Amino acid sequence: MSGVFGASEYGIDIEIPAEAVKRLLAVTPGDVDSAPELSFARNVFIPLTTACRYTCTYCTYYDPPGAASLLSPAEVREICERGADAGCTEALFTFGDDPDDRYTEIHEQLAELGHDSIHSYLREACEIALDCGLLPHSNPGDQTREQMARVADVNASMGVMLETTAEVAAHGGPRSKAPGQRLATIATAGKLGIPFTTGVLVGIGETLQDRAESLLAIRELHERYGHVQEVIIQPVAENERWQGGSPDLATMRRVTAMARAALPDAVSVQSPPNLAPVEKLLDCGVDDFGGVSPVTDDHINPGYAWPALDELEGIADRAGVPLSERLPVHDRYVSETWLSQQMEAAIEADDEAGQRYRDLL
């Protein structure tokens, strides 16, 4: 067996057979097929807070205590309204992992808004998005069962990047991310029946074997719960905090092909078109571009602009495959009644937003 990843400390056991790792390490791009179609979601990016308990060395998203910001309800509504006007269906809520006690100003702002935690406020923000005609997809980082359950029914889907099962220096410091905690968060989503997005971050100090083990750990959790809708294969990007380089094309092709080979056909392999050389990865099994916004920046990677829709259409045309728009929750989870009554009601609503959702199913 290979790796337990510290997950047992968080109440979950994951062991990957060494033979499965060996088989996956042997996969090359020539061993997988191109996808017959490509998809994307039209979203609006809402950075609810830039506070984060972690200080990863590749991340420009978080701000230190005293500099971190919190969007007001009015700001959330204004962004959502712009997204709805642009035909978006997804409100992508991002923020750093649950702000710790250093962020006194953030906690004071939350209290002034009548909230005892960022998750309590996230629920209000999701309700604003729904009121504006958008389906929430939240990425709140590591979460306990109580935290996730607090917002599950007001989200069409949720997500967190696993990044890697390895202990890497890029996560270092006194508030380092723990792979076991990340895996436990993914498992919690499965136990709660939440359609979920996760992924690996390539180039932060992990080895090829670490990448294989990460993909197989994701597969293991999906086999238990059936909840993983897509897995992102994302290269680390150069920025003001990270000068450690980005993975080369050969690496991205290899890892993308490994993902396609490791995962069930129903689980999409996603390549972010503002960060990865997607046109050179399509023959490695990519079938999804993820969320793309016509309205807002990628606030996690602000130096890397989203491609316009016609650019995505050009990529699909040159590959000879159709490109379709989808909801933030994949179709099978809608038809198999995974969604809360509130989400089902939003999709079935007799209004412009409901019709827009149904047109994409």
N, C-alpha and C positions, 0 to 999 in steps of 0.2 A: 504494500500500500504506500501511497505517496501523499504526504502532507495532511495535517489536520487544521492548519492555518489559525490556531488559537480560537477556533469557533466554539469549542466546548465551554470556554469561560463564559460565553454568552448564551449558553443553553441549547446549542445545536452542534451536532457531530457531522463532519464531512470528511470522508477519506476517499481518495481517488486511487484506483488500482494503478500500479506502476505500468502495467501492460497497456492500459488505456492512454497514459501519457506518452509512452513510446510510440504507439500507433499514430497519435496525433502529431507528434514531432516529425513523423515521416511524410506528412501531407505537404504537397506543393500546389501551386495554382493550377497545374495541369490535371490535378485529381478532382477538381470540382467544375461544375457547369455554370455558365452565365445564367442569370435569372431571366425568366421570360417577360417580366415587366418590372417597372420601377414605381415607387410611390413617394409622397411627401405630405406633410401637414402644413397648412398655412397658419402661422401662429403670431402671437404678439408676446414679447419677452418682458416680464415684469420682475425686476430685481427688488424684492420686498425689503430686504435689508442686506447691507454689505458687511455686517458683523459676522464673525465666524470664530469658533473656539480653536480652530486649527490654523497653522501657519505654514502650509505647504510651500516649498521654495519655487514651484513653477506657477503659482496662482497669483494673478493680478486682481482677482475679484474682491478679496477681502480687504477691509480697511481696519487699521488698528483702533483700539479704544480711543475715544475722543474725536476720531475722524469718521467713524462708521455712520451710515445714514439709515433712516427708516422711512419708507414711503408713507404718506398720509392716505387715508381712505379716499380723499378727493383726487389725489394723484393716481391712485390705482384705478379709479373710475375713469379718469381722463384717458389713460393709456388703453383701457379696455374699450372705451367708446371709439377711439381711433382704430383699434384693431377690428372691431365689428364693422365699422364703416368701410374698411378695406377688404371685407369679405373673409376675415380670419374665422376659424372655428375653435382655435386653441388659445387659452390663456396659460402661458408657461410661467409658473411662479418659481423663482430661484432665490436662494439665499444661502449664506454660509451655515454650517451646522450650528445647532442650538447655541446662541450666544452665552458664554460663561459669565461668571461674576465680574470679570474685568470691565464688561460693557455696561457700566452703571447708567450712562445716558440713554442707551437703548431701552433698558428695563424701565427707566423713569418715563420715557415716551410711551412705552406699552401701557404702563399703569395709567397715564393720563388719558389714553384711549379706552380705558376700561378693560384691559386685558392682563392676565396674569402670566402669559407666556407668548412666545412667538407663534406657537401652534394655535393658540386661541385666536390670535390676530389673523393667522393664515385662513382660518375658517371664515372670518368676516370677509376677507379679501376674495375668497372663492365665491362667496355668495354675491359679492359685487359683480364678479365676472359673469356669473350665471344670469344676473339681472340685466347685464349688457348684451346677452346673447352669445356668450363664449363658454366652452367647456373647459374647466380647469384641469391642468396637468401639473402637479406640484413635485418639486425636487428639494425636499427640506433636509437632505443629508441623513446622517444616522438618526434613527428614531426608536423609541421604545414602543411596545404594543399600545400603551395608553395614548401616546402622542399620535401615532398613526391612526388609531381608531377614532380619534377626535376629529379628523378631517376626511376620513375615507369616503363618507357618503356624499361629500360635496366635490369629489374629484372623479373625472371619467377614467383617469389612470394616474399612476404616480411613478416615481423613479429615483434611483440613486446609482451613480457610477461605482461599481466595485473597484475599478482601477487596476488593482493587482492583489493577489493573495500573498505577495512577497512583502517582507519588511524592507523598505527602501529608505535610503538617506533623505530622499526628497520629501518624505513624510516626517522627517526627524524633528527633534526638539521635545520640550516637556509636554506638548499637547499633540503628540503624534497620532495620526489615524491608525486604528487597529483593524487589520483585515478581517479578523473574526467578528468584530462589531458590524462591519459592512455586510458580511455574509448573513449575520443574524437579522439585519434590517431587511434584506431581500427575502429571507425566510418568513419574517413576520408578515410581509405583504402577501405572501402565498397563503399563510394561515388565515389571513383576513379576507382572502378572495379578491385581491386588488390587482387588476391588469397592470403589469409592471415593465418598466424600461431600465436596463442596466447596461454596463459596458466595461471595456478595458481601456486603459490609457497606456499608450505604447511609447516607450522611450524615457521613462523616469528612473531607470536603473535596474529594471527587472530583466531576467534572462528569458531566452526562448522557452525554457522549461516552465518558468513562472507563468508565462503567457498561456501555455497549454494547460497548466493546472488551473488557472483562473477561468478559462473557458469551460473546462470540465466541471468545475465547482458550480458555475452558473447552470450548466446542463443538469447536474445532479439536483439542484433545487427546483428547476422547472419540472423534472420528472416526478418529483414529490407532489408539487402543487399545481402545475399546469398554467402558471400565471405570467411567465416571461413572454412578452409580446415582441420585443426587439432587443438586440444587443449591439451597442455602438462600438466600432473599432476606431478609436480616436488617437491621432498622433499628438504628442505634446508639442506645443507651439512656442517658438521663440518669443520672448516678451521682455519687458524691463526687469522682471525678477528671475527669468530663466534664460541663461545663456549656455545651457548644456546641450544645445542642438536638438534637431528633430529627426525622427527615424527616416531612413532613406526609402526610396520606392520599393526596392527588393524586400525590405523588412515589412512594409505595409502590405505588400502583395502576399507574402507568406502568412502573416498573422490573419489577414482577412480570409484567405483560403482555409486556414485552420479553423476559424470560427464557423465557416459554412459547413465544414466536415463534422465539426463537433456538435452542432445544434440540430434539433429536429427541423424538418422543412417548414413547419408552421411558424417558427421563430424567425423573424426578419433579421438580416445582417445589415446594419446601418452604417453608412459612411457619410460624415458631415461634409457637405460640399464647400464650405468656406475654410476648412482646415486640411482636408485630405485631397489628393489628386484623383478624384472620383472616377474620371473618365478612364484612367489606367488601372482601375480596380474592379470594373464591372465584370470582367471575365473571371474574377475570383469569388463570385457569388453574391455581390452586393445587390440588394433588391429594394433598398429604402434610403432616402436622403434625410429623413428625420424632419424636424420642424424648421421651416424657413420663414422668415418674417419680412413682409413688404413694408413694415412700419417702424420696427425698432432694431437697434444693434444687437449683436451677440454680446451681452454684457459680461460674459465670462471670458470671451476672447475679443475684446473691442477693436483690436487691430486687424481683424479678419472679417471683412464685410460679407454679408450674405450675397450669393448670386441672385440675379433677377430671374423671374420665372421663365422668361424666354431663353435664358442661358441653360436652365435645367432641361427645358424642352429640346434645345439643340443637342445636349449630351445624349438624351434618350433617342432622338432622331438618328444621330450618327451611329448609335449602337443598334438601331433597328428594333427597338422595343417600345411599347407604349408607356407613357408616364401618366399616372393618375393621382389625384388629390385624395387624401383620406382624413378621417377624424383622428384626434389624439388617442383614441382607444380603437384598437383594431377590430374589424368587423365581427370576427368570430366571438369576441367577448360580448358584443351587443346581442347577437343572435342566440348565444348560449346563456343569456340572462345573468351575467356576472355583475351587472351594474346595480346601484342602489335605486330605490324607487324615485328619488329626486333626479338622478341622471336619466333614467328611463323617461320620466315626465318631460324633461328638457328636450330630449330627442323627439318625443312624440307630440310636442306642443304645437298647437294650431297657430303658429306665428311664423314670421320670416326666418328666425333663427332655426326653429325646428325643421322647417322645410329645407333649409340649407344643409342641416345635418343629414336628413334623410336622402337628399340627392347624392350624398357621398357614400352611402351604404351600398 
